[in-house]
């Protein structure tokens, strides 16, 4: 899968392309259905499969410029690209930079300049709620009126009794319902990042933790979790705290800290993948470190016992 970052590296396909467009946040089972259908239609036409992504996601961009709180994000770009590649359905992904200039492109210009001239689209597959162009002025009818390419839609699918959507996954995670989130995603909810140096207070109380750097998005889950962590050491179970750490910190940025069982090695600089398996409890603020330490060891016992 070839990745084209930003407007300086817009791909061009002289013999045409089969395209889909969207945020694909979380890469849930509805997204996978779109990708599988795109692959089948592209193969029938002898075309490469292409996905056009936006970074930042449009809702994030508009929230920032209007001074509003940004919406929750499921997958940082690196994790999203990993999930997309694992689908085996795509030849190329264009990560379009969503900025003021891009937001101002009207729907008809978008069709002519980007879809037709640049990407040379011959087949376009979109979801049932797709809108595009400045002020969301473009819709399916406008796309289907074009004779240069065929436009088709994929209807929504149901998972866990809900429409499979990134919004449904965010809601499930915010409620701590990891099982429902996994049903809609089609996989466990996971995040990845490098281990960085922290304040090392966990080591001081006998519970060393790996501090995971995550891109500064807002993530929809918070609390203490049973996790499975994969790195150069293989896969280990552990317990993770994800949130603001109110007992020891006054930050407004979420932190992910993981204690791994049966592992005693230097993890600094390693990239770890953390898969959330079960929520143990909400985040709490303790009166002192002794009370926090006692709760952490109870959490560790609960995480070891979970699933047994």
N, C-alpha and C positions, 0 to 999 in steps of 0.2 A: 504494500500500500504506500503510494507516494504522497507526501504531505507538502502542500504549497502554502507557506505562511505569508499572509498580508497581501496588500495590493501591489507590491513590487514583484510578486511571484504568482501572478494569475495564470493558471494553466490554460493551454489552448489545445484543442483536439481537431486536427485538420480533417479527419474522417468522421467527425461527429462524436457525441457523447450521450450517455443515459444518465440523467441527473435527478437527485433529490435534494431538498433544501430544508434546513431547520436547525434548531438548537441541539437536539438529540441529547439533552441533559439526562444523565443516568444511563442512557442506552438501554431502555426497558424493552419488554417483549413486544410492545407495539412498534417501537423503532425497528426491532429485529424483523418484524413482519414486512415493514417497508423495504428494508435492505434486501431481504430474500426475494421479494417480488421484483425489485429493481434488477437484481442479478439475473433472474430468469428472463425478464423482458430484454435486458441488454444482450444476453447470450443469443436470444432468438434473432436479434438485429445485428449481431456482430459488432457491438459497441462496448467501450470501456464504461465502467460504473464510476460515478463521481458524486461526492457529497459536498455541498456548500454549507459550511458552518459559519457562525458569527462569534467573534470575540472582541470585546465583551458581549454577552448576550444582550439583545436590544433592551429588554426590561431593566437590566442593570445599568446600561448607558443612560437611559432616560431618567431613572431614579437619581443617579449622581448629578446630572446637570440641573435637575429640579430640586436638589437638596433633600431628597427623601431617602429613607432607609432602603438599602438595596434588598431585593428579594433573595430568598434562600437559593443556594446553588447545590446541586447534587454532586456533580463531578467537575473538578478542575480539569483544564484542557488536557494535561498529560494522561490522566486516568481515562478521560473520554476517548482519546485517540487509541489507547490500549484496548478498550472495550470494542471500539469500532474495528480495529484490525483483527481482533479475535473472532469477529463474525465471519471472516473469510469472504465477505460479499463485495468489497470495494477495491477498485484499482487506485483511486485518488481521492484525497480530501483537500479542499481549498478552505483554509481558515481565513475568512474575510475579516478585515479590521473594521468593526462597526464604530464609526465616528460621525462627526457632524456632516462631513461631505457625503458619506454613504447614506446617512439618514435622510438627506435632502433629495436623493434620487427618486424621481417620480416613477410610477409603476410602468408606464410605457417606455421610458428611457431604460429602465432596468431590463425589460424584455429585449429591447433592440440591442443595447450596448453590451450587456453582460451575458444574457442567455444566448442570443443569436450570434453576435459578432465575436465575443471572446470565448465562450464555452462551446459554441457550435452545437447546441443542444438539438437532438433529434427525437428524444423521448424524455418526458418529464413526469415524475411520480411524486405526488404530494399527499399530505394528510388531509383529513376532512375539515380542518379548521384553519387552513393556510390563508394568510393575508400577507401582502408585501407592498413595498414602495412607500414613499413619503405619506404620512398620515394613514398608513395601511390602506392605501387607495386601490390596490390591485386585489383581484379575487380570482376564483377558479374560472368564472365565465370569461374574463379577459384573457386568461391563458388559453383556454380552449378555443377562443376565436382566432388564434394564430394558426397560419397554415404552414409555418416553417418547422413545427415540431408537434408531436402528439402529446397531449396532457391527459393523465389519468389520476384518479384519486384512490386512496386506500381508506376503507371505512375503519372505524374504531373497533378494537377488540376488547373483550372483557377479561379481567384477571382479578381473582379474589372478589368477584361480584361488582367490580368497579371498572369504569373505562380506564384502560391502560394509558396512563399519562404521567408526566413528570410531576404535575401538581398532586396527583393521588399518592405518589411515592413520598413527596415532601410531607404531606399530611400524615401519612403512616409513620414516618420517622419522627416527626415532631411529637407524636403521641407515644413514642417508644415501642410501636408495634413493628418489630423487625421482621416477624414472620410474614405479615401482610406486605411489607415493602419488598421482601424477597420474592413473593409470588408475582407481584406486578413487574419487578425488574427481570425476573427469570434467573436471578443470581443473588448471592448475598450482597449487601451494601458494603463496599470497600472504599478506602482511601489510601493513598500512598504518599510518602514523603521521606526526606532524609532525616537521619538522627542528628540533632544539633545539641550544642552545649546549653544547659539551663542553669538554674540556681542550685541544683544538686541537693535540694532539701529532702527529696525522697531517700537519697542515700544516707542522709544523716539520721533518719528515723528507721533505717533497716529495710527499706523498700525501694531499691534503686529503680528508676524509671527511664525509659527512652523518650526524649522529647522530640516529637515529630514535627518538622516544618511543613506547614500547609499553605498554599496560596491564600491571600487574605480575602476570601469570600465569606459570606454568612452561610453556615451549614445548619440543616434543620434538626439535628439531633443533639441532645445534651444529656449528660448523666454519667453513670458508671456501667461498664459493659463487660461481658465475656467476649473475648476476641480470639481469632486465630491470626497469627502474624507470620508472614513469609519473608524470608531474607536469604542471605548467603548460607545461613545455618540450616535452612530447610523451613519447616512449618512448626510453630510452637503455639500452645495455648497461653493466654495471658489475661490480664484484667486491665482495662483502659479507663481513664478519666478523660472526658471530652466536655469542655465548657470553660468557664471563667475562673475556676479555682478560687472562689471567694475567700477562703480561709487564709490563703498566703499571697493573694494578688489582688490588685485593684484595676487590672486591665479590662478593657472592653473587647479584646480580641480573644476568640476561642483558642484554647490550647488542647492538644492531644498528647497525652502522656500514657505510656504503656509499660507495664511490668510483665516480663516474660518468665514463665515457670521453667525451671530446670535449664537455665541458661546463664552462664557467667562468663561473658566476654565483652570486649570493647566493641560497641556498635556505632561509635561516632563516624559520621560520613556515609554509613550504609543507607541504601534506600530500602524501606520496608513497606510491605502491603499489609494493611490492617483490615480484616474482615469482621464486621460486627455480627455476633451470633445471638446475643441475648442481653436485654437490659436488666441490670440488677436493681438499680435505684436511681432516683433523681439526684442532681447535684445539691449538696448541703453546705452551709457555712457553720463551722465549728468554733467553739469559744477559744480553743487553744490547740497546739500541735499534738498534745497527748491524746485528746479526744479524736482528732483526725487520724492519728496513728492507729488507735484501736479499731476505728471503723474500716481503715484500709485493710487491716489483717482479717477482719470479718469478710470483707469483699473478696479477698484472695481465697479464703476458704470456700465461699459460695461459688466462685468462678471455677475452682478445682472440682467441686461437687456437681456442677451443672451438667446435665446430660448423662449422669451415671446412674 
